[in-house]
Amino acid sequence: MFSKQSHTRKIRVILGVIILATLPFYCLGLIMLQSQNMANRTRTATPTETRAAAASNTPRPTWTGVITATASITPSPTITWTPSVTPTAFRTPTRTITLTATITLTPTETLVPPTDTPEPPTATDTPSPTPDGSSANP
């Protein structure tokens, strides 16, 4: 129906269309990966110090502080998987003998009763006379 060349060309065109139709999705995926990488970058804080000098005669407040240290233990659950060998009871399938009914023909001897059918006559050689009066059988 179709020649081999037209069939091959048809397949090439279909595959080309599929490739061109999926290219925008590949580009979109790459753009999304890049934007995700830029959002997850860690930013380093740069400490800045601003000093201002002012002269005043205002009395400064004095601080008397007591530092109290309180130790607390906060447990954090950690799941650790320890591989172990667990024996399982596995039984191999056993073969079961299944009886199947089969028909076996056994030859038997059957006596046929005699019938009243007459036997056909047997052919006999009868000498035929020849035109000269003698018999043709040697």
Secondary structure, 3 states (H helix, E strand, C coil): CCCHHHHHHHHHHHHHHHHHHHHHHHHHHHHHHHHHHHHCCCCCCCCCCCCCCCCCCCCCCCCCCCCCCCCCCCCCCCCCCCCCCCCCCCCCCCCCCCCCCCCCCCCCCCCCCCCCCCCCCCCCCCCCECCCCCECCC
